[in-house]
Amino acid sequence: MTQAWQQYRSAPALGTRLARLDEVNVGSTHSLTLKCEKGSFPLLLVRLDDTLLGYVNACPHQYLPLDQRGSRIISRDGETLRCTNHDASFSSRTGEGIGGFGVGCKLDPVPVSVDEEGWIVVGTAA
């Protein structure tokens, strides 16, 4: 079964290297735009304690990047992501909408892992 993020025309291939793990601080987000011949793919990495998560960086309310109006989108406790466009909020751990225009919506998760060389990659590291 294809996951929602794979429906994007410009979705990256499994195994695509994204960033080094040490470039993403604990309790923060890291926004990337991956470019290929089919277009651009907006990706948001979230690092919480020992958890690394990836989401399509597009608020399901209007499909604008969560960080379009500023890079500070994660709450101090790391539990909430907030869209800078319309203040929609989402659980950083599940992507579920928990406030504002986010209620009833969900961020599209992108599976990420860390390979043996310390790179964050799309999918599960071998």
DSSP file (Angstrom, degrees, kcal/mol; ACC not computed):
  #  RESIDUE AA STRUCTURE BP1 BP2  ACC     N-H-->O    O-->H-N    N-H-->O    O-->H-N    TCO  KAPPA ALPHA  PHI   PSI    X-CA   Y-CA   Z-CA
    1    1 A M              0   0    0      0, 0.0     2,-0.3     0, 0.0     0, 0.0   0.000 360.0 360.0 360.0 130.4    0.0    0.0    0.0
    2    2 A T        -     0   0    0      1,-0.1     2,-0.1     2,-0.0     5,-0.0  -0.580 360.0-130.6 -78.0 134.6    1.4    3.4   -1.0
    3    3 A Q    >   -     0   0    0     -2,-0.3     3,-1.3     1,-0.1     4,-0.5  -0.478  26.0-106.1 -81.7 158.2    1.6    6.0    1.8
    4    4 A A  G >  S+     0   0    0      1,-0.3     3,-1.8     2,-0.2     4,-0.4   0.861 117.9  57.1 -53.9 -42.6    0.2    9.5    1.2
    5    5 A W  G >  S+     0   0    0    104,-0.5     3,-1.1     1,-0.3    -1,-0.3   0.806  99.0  61.1 -62.3 -27.9    3.6   11.1    0.9
    6    6 A Q  G <  S+     0   0    0     -3,-1.3    -1,-0.3     1,-0.2    -2,-0.2   0.613  90.1  70.3 -75.2 -10.7    4.4    8.8   -2.0
    7    7 A Q  G <  S+     0   0    0     -3,-1.8    -1,-0.2    -4,-0.5     2,-0.2   0.671  74.7 102.2 -77.6 -17.5    1.5   10.2   -4.0
    8    8 A Y  S X  S-     0   0    0     -3,-1.1     3,-1.9    -4,-0.4    33,-0.0  -0.497  77.2-134.2 -67.9 133.4    3.3   13.5   -4.4
    9    9 A R  T 3  S+     0   0    0      1,-0.3    -1,-0.2    -2,-0.2    30,-0.1   0.829 105.7  44.1 -56.1 -34.3    4.8   13.7   -7.9
   10   10 A S  T 3  S+     0   0    0     30,-0.2    -1,-0.3    28,-0.1    29,-0.1   0.158  80.7 146.0-100.8  18.4    8.1   14.8   -6.6
   11   11 A A    <   -     0   0    0     -3,-1.9    -5,-0.1    -5,-0.2    27,-0.1  -0.271  51.3-114.6 -57.7 137.8    8.3   12.4   -3.7
   12   12 A P        -     0   0    0      0, 0.0     2,-0.1     0, 0.0    -1,-0.1  -0.346  31.1-104.0 -72.3 155.8   11.9   11.3   -2.9
   13   13 A A    >   -     0   0    0      1,-0.1     3,-1.9    -2,-0.0   109,-0.3  -0.431  43.9 -89.9 -74.2 152.0   13.0    7.7   -3.5
   14   14 A L  T 3  S+     0   0    0      1,-0.3   109,-0.2    -2,-0.1    -1,-0.1  -0.390 116.7  32.1 -57.4 138.5   13.5    5.4   -0.5
   15   15 A G  T 3  S+     0   0    0    107,-3.2    -1,-0.3     1,-0.3     2,-0.1   0.338  80.5 150.4  92.6  -6.8   17.1    5.6    0.7
   16   16 A T    <   -     0   0    0     -3,-1.9   106,-1.8   106,-0.1    -1,-0.3  -0.398  47.6-125.5 -61.2 128.5   17.4    9.3   -0.3
   17   17 A R  E     +A  121   0A   0    104,-0.2   104,-0.2     1,-0.2     3,-0.1  -0.601  33.4 173.6 -76.7 136.0   19.9   11.0    2.0
   18   18 A L  E     -     0   0A   0    102,-3.3     2,-0.3     1,-0.4    -1,-0.2   0.823  53.3 -36.3-110.4 -52.9   18.5   14.1    3.7
   19   19 A A  E     -A  120   0A   0    101,-0.8   101,-3.6    13,-0.0    -1,-0.4  -0.964  64.7 -85.2-166.0 163.9   20.8   15.5    6.3
   20   20 A R  E >   -A  119   0A   0     -2,-0.3     3,-2.1    99,-0.2     4,-0.3  -0.627  38.2-124.1 -79.1 143.8   23.3   14.4    8.9
   21   21 A L  G >  S+     0   0    0     97,-2.8     3,-1.9     1,-0.3    -1,-0.1   0.866 110.4  61.1 -55.9 -38.3   21.7   13.5   12.2
   22   22 A D  G 3  S+     0   0    0     96,-0.3    -1,-0.3     1,-0.3    97,-0.1   0.563  92.7  66.9 -70.5  -5.3   24.0   16.0   14.0
   23   23 A E  G <  S+     0   0    0     -3,-2.1     2,-0.6     1,-0.1    -1,-0.3   0.577  92.3  68.1 -84.6 -11.5   22.5   18.8   11.9
   24   24 A V  S <  S-     0   0    0     -3,-1.9    -1,-0.1    -4,-0.3     6,-0.1  -0.917  80.9-145.9-114.5 107.7   19.1   18.4   13.6
   25   25 A N    >   -     0   0    0     -2,-0.6     3,-1.3     4,-0.2    22,-0.3  -0.363  28.2 -96.3 -72.0 149.1   19.2   19.4   17.3
   26   26 A V  T 3  S+     0   0    0      1,-0.3    22,-0.2    22,-0.1    -1,-0.1  -0.428 112.6  24.1 -61.4 135.4   17.1   17.6   19.8
   27   27 A G  T 3  S+     0   0    0     20,-2.9     2,-0.3     1,-0.3    -1,-0.3   0.696 111.0  93.4  80.7  20.4   13.8   19.5   20.4
   28   28 A S  E <   -C   47   0B   0     -3,-1.3    19,-2.4    19,-0.9     2,-0.3  -0.809  64.7-126.0-136.2 176.0   13.9   21.2   17.0
   29   29 A T  E     -C   46   0B   0     -2,-0.3     2,-0.4    17,-0.2    17,-0.2  -0.847  10.7-156.4-120.0 160.5   12.8   20.9   13.4
   30   30 A H  E     -C   45   0B   0     15,-2.2    15,-2.8    -2,-0.3     2,-0.4  -0.951  10.8-153.2-140.6 116.8   14.7   21.0   10.2
   31   31 A S  E     +C   44   0B   0     -2,-0.4     2,-0.3    13,-0.2    13,-0.2  -0.753  16.7 177.9 -96.1 135.1   13.0   22.1    7.0
   32   32 A L  E     -C   43   0B   0     11,-3.0    11,-2.9    -2,-0.4     2,-0.5  -0.964  22.9-153.0-132.9 149.5   14.3   20.8    3.6
   33   33 A T  E     -C   42   0B   0     -2,-0.3     2,-0.5     9,-0.2    -2,-0.0  -0.956  18.1-157.2-120.9 110.9   13.2   21.2    0.0
   34   34 A L  E     -C   41   0B   0      7,-2.8     7,-2.6    -2,-0.5     2,-0.4  -0.749   9.5-157.4 -89.7 129.3   14.2   18.3   -2.1
   35   35 A K  E     +C   40   0B   0     -2,-0.5     2,-0.3     5,-0.2     5,-0.2  -0.873  21.5 153.4-112.0 139.4   14.5   19.0   -5.8
   36   36 A C  E >   -C   39   0B   0      3,-2.4     3,-1.8    -2,-0.4   -26,-0.0  -0.871  61.2 -82.9-146.6-179.5   14.3   16.5   -8.6
   37   37 A E  T 3  S+     0   0    0      1,-0.3     3,-0.1    -2,-0.3   -27,-0.1   0.713 126.9  55.2 -63.7 -19.0   13.4   16.5  -12.3
   38   38 A K  T 3  S-     0   0    0      1,-0.3     2,-0.3   -29,-0.1    -1,-0.3   0.455 120.7 -93.0 -93.7  -1.3    9.7   16.1  -11.2
   39   39 A G  E <   -C   36   0B   0     -3,-1.8    -3,-2.4   -29,-0.1     2,-0.3  -0.888  57.1 -36.8 129.5-159.4    9.7   19.2   -9.0
   40   40 A S  E     -C   35   0B   0     -2,-0.3   -30,-0.2    -5,-0.2    -5,-0.2  -0.824  38.6-157.9-110.1 145.5   10.2   20.1   -5.3
   41   41 A F  E     -C   34   0B   0     -7,-2.6    -7,-2.8    -2,-0.3     2,-0.5  -0.979  13.0-143.4-124.8 118.0    9.2   18.1   -2.3
   42   42 A P  E     -C   33   0B   0      0, 0.0    15,-2.0     0, 0.0     2,-0.4  -0.697  24.6-178.8 -84.6 124.5    8.8   19.9    1.1
   43   43 A L  E     -CD  32  56B   0    -11,-2.9   -11,-3.0    -2,-0.5     2,-0.5  -0.960  15.6-161.9-128.0 140.6   10.1   17.9    4.0
   44   44 A L  E     -CD  31  55B   0     11,-3.0    11,-2.3    -2,-0.4     2,-0.4  -0.985   6.5-159.7-122.9 123.0   10.1   18.6    7.7
   45   45 A L  E     -CD  30  54B   0    -15,-2.8   -15,-2.2    -2,-0.5     2,-0.4  -0.842   6.6-166.6 -99.4 139.0   12.3   16.6   10.1
   46   46 A V  E     -CD  29  53B   0      7,-2.7     7,-3.0    -2,-0.4     2,-0.6  -0.994   2.3-165.2-127.7 126.6   11.4   16.6   13.8
   47   47 A R  E     +CD  28  52B   0    -19,-2.4   -20,-2.9    -2,-0.4   -19,-0.9  -0.950  12.6 170.6-118.6 117.3   13.9   15.4   16.5
   48   48 A L  E >   - D   0  51B   0      3,-3.1     3,-4.5    -2,-0.6   -22,-0.1  -0.992  61.3 -58.0-125.1 126.0   12.5   14.7   20.0
   49   49 A D  T 3  S-     0   0    0     -2,-0.4   -22,-0.1     1,-0.3     0, 0.0  -0.124 124.1 -17.3  37.8-116.1   14.6   12.9   22.6
   50   50 A D  T 3  S+     0   0    0     -3,-0.1     2,-0.4   -24,-0.1    -1,-0.3   0.243 120.4 100.6 -96.7  13.1   15.5    9.7   20.9
   51   51 A T  E <   -D   48   0B   0     -3,-4.5    -3,-3.1     2,-0.0     2,-0.5  -0.855  48.9-171.0-107.3 132.0   12.7   10.0   18.3
   52   52 A L  E     +D   47   0B   0     -2,-0.4     2,-0.3    -5,-0.2    60,-0.3  -0.986  13.4 178.0-120.1 126.5   13.2   11.2   14.7
   53   53 A L  E     -D   46   0B   0     -7,-3.0    -7,-2.7    -2,-0.5     2,-0.4  -0.901  14.8-155.4-128.2 155.0   10.2   11.9   12.6
   54   54 A G  E     +D   45   0B   0     56,-0.5    56,-2.8    -2,-0.3     2,-0.3  -0.989  13.1 175.3-130.5 142.7    9.5   13.2    9.1
   55   55 A Y  E     -DE  44 109B   0    -11,-2.3   -11,-3.0    -2,-0.4     2,-0.4  -0.982  42.0-100.9-138.7 150.5    6.4   14.9    7.7
   56   56 A V  E     -D   43   0B   0     52,-2.8     2,-2.4    -2,-0.3    52,-0.3  -0.619  41.7-126.5 -64.2 128.0    5.5   16.5    4.4
   57   57 A N  S    S+     0   0    0    -15,-2.0     2,-0.3    -2,-0.4   -14,-0.1  -0.438  75.0 108.1 -82.1  68.6    6.0   20.2    5.2
   58   58 A A        -     0   0    0     -2,-2.4    50,-0.3     7,-0.2    -2,-0.1  -0.911  68.4-131.7-147.5 114.7    2.5   21.1    4.0
   59   59 A C    >>  -     0   0    0      5,-3.1     4,-3.5    -2,-0.3     3,-0.8  -0.514  16.4-140.2 -65.1 124.4   -0.3   22.2    6.4
   60   60 A P  T 34 S+     0   0    0      0, 0.0    -1,-0.2     0, 0.0    42,-0.0   0.620  95.6  72.3 -65.7  -9.6   -3.3   20.1    5.3
   61   61 A H  T 34 S-     0   0    0      3,-0.1    41,-0.0     1,-0.1    -2,-0.0   0.936 131.6 -14.6 -69.4 -47.0   -5.4   23.2    5.9
   62   62 A Q  T <4 S-     0   0    0     -3,-0.8    -1,-0.1     2,-0.2    -3,-0.1   0.249  90.0-112.9-140.9  11.8   -4.1   25.1    2.8
   63   63 A Y     <  +     0   0    0     -4,-3.5    -6,-0.0     1,-0.2     3,-0.0   0.775  69.2 138.9  58.7  31.5   -1.0   23.1    1.8
   64   64 A L        -     0   0    0     -5,-0.4    -5,-3.1     1,-0.1    -1,-0.2  -0.750  65.6 -88.3 -95.7 152.0    1.4   25.9    2.7
   65   65 A P    >   -     0   0    0      0, 0.0     3,-1.6     0, 0.0     4,-0.2  -0.326  30.1-130.0 -59.0 139.7    4.7   25.1    4.5
   66   66 A L  T 3  S+     0   0    0      1,-0.3    18,-2.8    17,-0.1     3,-0.4   0.865 109.2  43.2 -57.2 -36.3    4.3   25.1    8.2
   67   67 A D  T >  S+     0   0    0      1,-0.2     3,-1.0    16,-0.2    -1,-0.3   0.038  75.6 119.1-100.5  25.5    7.3   27.3    8.5
   68   68 A Q  T <  S+     0   0    0     -3,-1.6    -1,-0.2     1,-0.3    -2,-0.1   0.852  85.0  33.9 -60.7 -35.3    6.5   29.7    5.6
   69   69 A R  T 3  S-     0   0    0     -3,-0.4    -1,-0.3     1,-0.3     2,-0.2   0.260 134.6 -11.8-106.8  11.7    6.3   32.8    8.0
   70   70 A G    <   -     0   0    0     -3,-1.0    -1,-0.3     1,-0.1    14,-0.2  -0.715  56.9-119.0 160.4 150.2    9.0   31.8   10.4
   71   71 A S  S    S+     0   0    0     -2,-0.2     2,-1.4    -3,-0.1     3,-0.2   0.628  86.4  91.7 -84.3 -13.7   11.2   28.9   11.5
   72   72 A R        +     0   0    0      1,-0.2    -1,-0.1    -5,-0.1   -44,-0.0  -0.653  42.2 134.3 -86.2  92.2   10.0   28.6   15.1
   73   73 A I        +     0   0    0     -2,-1.4     9,-2.8     2,-0.1     2,-0.4   0.461  44.6  83.4-117.6  -5.4    7.2   26.1   14.7
   74   74 A I  B    S-F   81   0C   0      7,-0.2     7,-0.2    -3,-0.2   -45,-0.1  -0.838  77.7-119.2-105.3 139.6    7.8   23.6   17.6
   75   75 A S    >   -     0   0    0      5,-2.5     3,-1.4    -2,-0.4    -2,-0.1  -0.221  30.5-104.9 -68.9 163.6    6.6   24.3   21.1
   76   76 A R  T 3  S+     0   0    0      1,-0.3    -1,-0.1     2,-0.1    -2,-0.0   0.856 123.8  47.9 -58.3 -36.4    9.1   24.6   24.0
   77   77 A D  T 3  S-     0   0    0      1,-0.0    -1,-0.3     3,-0.0   -50,-0.0   0.535 109.9-125.2 -84.2  -4.8    8.2   21.2   25.2
   78   78 A G  S <  S+     0   0    0     -3,-1.4    -2,-0.1     2,-0.2   -51,-0.1   0.477  82.7 107.5  80.6   2.4    8.5   19.7   21.7
   79   79 A E        +     0   0    0     13,-0.1    13,-2.1     1,-0.1    14,-0.4   0.634  69.5  53.4 -90.6 -13.9    5.0   18.2   21.7
   80   80 A T  E     - G   0  91C   0     11,-0.3    -5,-2.5    12,-0.1     2,-0.4  -0.973  56.7-160.1-130.7 136.4    3.3   20.6   19.3
   81   81 A L  E     -FG  74  90C   0      9,-3.0     9,-2.7    -2,-0.4     2,-0.5  -0.933  18.3-160.6-106.1 135.9    4.0   21.8   15.8
   82   82 A R  E     - G   0  89C   0     -9,-2.8     2,-0.3    -2,-0.4     7,-0.2  -0.972  16.1-129.2-125.2 127.6    2.3   25.1   14.8
   83   83 A C     >  -     0   0    0      5,-3.1     4,-1.4    -2,-0.5   -16,-0.2  -0.558  11.9-149.4 -70.9 130.0    1.6   26.3   11.3
   84   84 A T  T  4 S+     0   0    0    -18,-2.8    -1,-0.1    -2,-0.3   -17,-0.1   0.575  89.4  60.4 -78.6  -9.1    2.8   29.9   11.0
   85   85 A N  T  4 S-     0   0    0    -19,-0.2    -1,-0.2   -20,-0.2   -19,-0.1   0.930 128.7  -2.7 -84.3 -49.2    0.2   30.8    8.4
   86   86 A H  T  4 S-     0   0    0      2,-0.1    15,-0.5     0, 0.0    -2,-0.2   0.195  94.7-108.4-133.5  15.2   -3.1   30.1   10.2
   87   87 A D     <  +     0   0    0     -4,-1.4    15,-0.2     1,-0.2     2,-0.2   0.719  57.8 162.1  64.4  23.1   -2.0   28.8   13.6
   88   88 A A        -     0   0    0     12,-0.2    -5,-3.1    13,-0.1     2,-0.4  -0.515  24.9-150.8 -66.8 142.5   -3.1   25.3   13.0
   89   89 A S  E     -GH  82  99C   0     10,-2.2     9,-2.6    -7,-0.2    10,-1.3  -0.932  15.7-176.0-125.8 150.3   -1.5   23.0   15.5
   90   90 A F  E     -GH  81  97C   0     -9,-2.7    -9,-3.0    -2,-0.4     2,-0.3  -0.965  36.1 -99.9-139.7 148.8   -0.5   19.3   15.3
   91   91 A S  E  >  -G   80   0C   0      5,-2.8     4,-2.4    -2,-0.3   -11,-0.3  -0.569  27.8-146.5 -67.0 128.8    1.0   16.7   17.6
   92   92 A S  T  4 S+     0   0    0    -13,-2.1    -1,-0.2    -2,-0.3   -12,-0.1   0.759  96.6  49.3 -70.5 -22.2    4.7   16.5   16.8
   93   93 A R  T  4 S+     0   0    0    -14,-0.4    -1,-0.2     3,-0.1   -13,-0.1   0.772 129.2  15.5 -87.3 -27.8    4.7   12.8   17.6
   94   94 A T  T  4 S-     0   0    0      2,-0.2    -2,-0.2    -3,-0.1     3,-0.1   0.606  88.6-127.3-121.1 -19.5    1.7   11.7   15.5
   95   95 A G     <  +     0   0    0     -4,-2.4    12,-2.4     1,-0.3    -3,-0.1   0.399  57.6 148.3  82.2  -3.4    0.9   14.6   13.1
   96   96 A E  B     -I  106   0D   0     10,-0.2    -5,-2.8    -6,-0.1    -1,-0.3  -0.406  55.3-110.3 -66.5 137.9   -2.7   14.6   14.3
   97   97 A G  E     +H   90   0C   0      8,-2.6     7,-0.5     5,-0.3    -7,-0.3  -0.525  42.8 167.7 -68.5 130.0   -4.4   18.0   14.3
   98   98 A I  E     +     0   0C   0     -9,-2.6     2,-0.3     1,-0.3    -8,-0.2   0.443  55.1  20.4-125.8  -3.8   -5.0   19.2   17.9
   99   99 A G  E >  S-H   89   0C   0    -10,-1.3   -10,-2.2     0, 0.0     3,-2.0  -0.990 101.3 -10.1-164.7 155.2   -5.9   22.9   17.6
  100  100 A G  G >  S-     0   0    0     -2,-0.3     3,-1.4     1,-0.3   -12,-0.2  -0.221 125.3 -10.8  57.9-140.5   -7.2   25.6   15.4
  101  101 A F  G 3  S+     0   0    0    -15,-0.5    -1,-0.3     1,-0.3   -13,-0.1   0.532 128.4  73.9 -69.5  -4.7   -7.5   24.8   11.7
  102  102 A G  G X   +     0   0    0     -3,-2.0     3,-2.5   -15,-0.2    -5,-0.3   0.727  67.2 109.9 -79.3 -21.8   -5.5   21.6   12.4
  103  103 A V  T <  S+     0   0    0     -3,-1.4    -5,-0.1     1,-0.3     3,-0.1  -0.324  87.6  16.1 -58.9 129.3   -8.4   19.9   14.1
  104  104 A G  T 3  S+     0   0    0     -7,-0.5    -1,-0.3     1,-0.4     2,-0.2   0.399 113.4  93.9  87.4  -2.6   -9.7   17.1   11.9
  105  105 A C    <   -     0   0    0     -3,-2.5    -8,-2.6   -10,-0.0    -1,-0.4  -0.668  55.7-157.4-114.1 170.4   -6.5   17.1    9.7
  106  106 A K  B     -I   96   0D   0    -10,-0.2   -10,-0.2    -2,-0.2     2,-0.1  -0.979  21.1-118.9-149.6 137.8   -3.3   15.2    9.9
  107  107 A L        -     0   0    0    -12,-2.4   -48,-0.1    -2,-0.3   -50,-0.1  -0.489  38.3-110.1 -69.0 145.0    0.2   15.9    8.6
  108  108 A D        -     0   0    0    -50,-0.3   -52,-2.8   -52,-0.3     2,-0.1  -0.696  35.1-137.7 -79.3 114.1    1.5   13.3    6.1
  109  109 A P  B     -E   55   0B   0      0, 0.0  -104,-0.5     0, 0.0   -54,-0.3  -0.433  12.8-159.5 -73.1 147.4    4.2   11.3    7.7
  110  110 A V        -     0   0    0    -56,-2.8   -56,-0.5   -66,-0.2     2,-0.2  -0.996  24.2-121.3-123.1 121.9    7.4   10.4    5.8
  111  111 A P        +     0   0    0      0, 0.0    12,-3.4     0, 0.0     2,-0.3  -0.443  39.3 173.8 -67.2 131.7    9.4    7.4    7.2
  112  112 A V  E     +B  122   0A   0     10,-0.3     2,-0.3   -60,-0.3    10,-0.2  -0.963   8.2 166.5-135.6 154.2   12.9    8.4    8.1
  113  113 A S  E     -B  121   0A   0      8,-1.9     8,-3.0    -2,-0.3     2,-0.5  -0.907  35.7-103.5-152.0 178.3   15.8    6.6    9.8
  114  114 A V  E     -B  120   0A   0     -2,-0.3     6,-0.2     6,-0.2    11,-0.1  -0.949  31.4-143.7-115.0 128.4   19.5    7.0   10.3
  115  115 A D    >   -     0   0    0      4,-2.9     3,-2.0    -2,-0.5    10,-0.0  -0.226  36.1 -90.9 -83.2 178.6   22.0    4.9    8.3
  116  116 A E  T 3  S+     0   0    0      1,-0.3    -1,-0.1     2,-0.1    -2,-0.0   0.637 125.3  55.9 -67.0 -14.7   25.3    3.5    9.6
  117  117 A E  T 3  S-     0   0    0      2,-0.1    -1,-0.3     0, 0.0    -2,-0.0   0.330 121.8-101.9 -99.3   6.4   27.1    6.6    8.4
  118  118 A G  S <  S+     0   0    0     -3,-2.0   -97,-2.8     1,-0.3     2,-0.4   0.612  76.2 137.8  86.6  12.4   24.9    9.0   10.5
  119  119 A W  E     -A   20   0A   0    -99,-0.2    -4,-2.9   -98,-0.1     2,-0.5  -0.747  54.4-128.6 -92.2 138.4   22.8   10.2    7.6
  120  120 A I  E     -AB  19 114A   0   -101,-3.6  -102,-3.3    -2,-0.4  -101,-0.8  -0.745  37.5-174.9 -79.1 128.9   19.0   10.7    7.9
  121  121 A V  E     -AB  17 113A   0     -8,-3.0    -8,-1.9    -2,-0.5     2,-0.4  -0.887  31.6-101.7-127.1 156.4   17.4    8.8    5.0
  122  122 A V  E    S+ B   0 112A   0   -106,-1.8  -107,-3.2    -2,-0.3   -10,-0.3  -0.645  91.6   4.1 -74.7 129.2   13.9    8.3    3.6
  123  123 A G  S    S-     0   0    0    -12,-3.4     2,-0.5    -2,-0.4    -2,-0.2  -0.500 112.7 -30.8  94.3-164.3   12.6    4.9    4.7
  124  124 A T        -     0   0    0     -2,-0.2   -11,-0.1   -12,-0.1    -2,-0.1  -0.796  62.4-121.0 -96.8 128.6   14.2    2.4    7.0
  125  125 A A              0   0    0     -2,-0.5   -11,-0.1     1,-0.1   -10,-0.0  -0.388 360.0 360.0 -66.6 143.6   17.9    2.1    7.1
  126  126 A A              0   0    0     -2,-0.1    -1,-0.1     0, 0.0   -11,-0.1   0.465 360.0 360.0 -77.0 360.0   19.3   -1.3    6.1
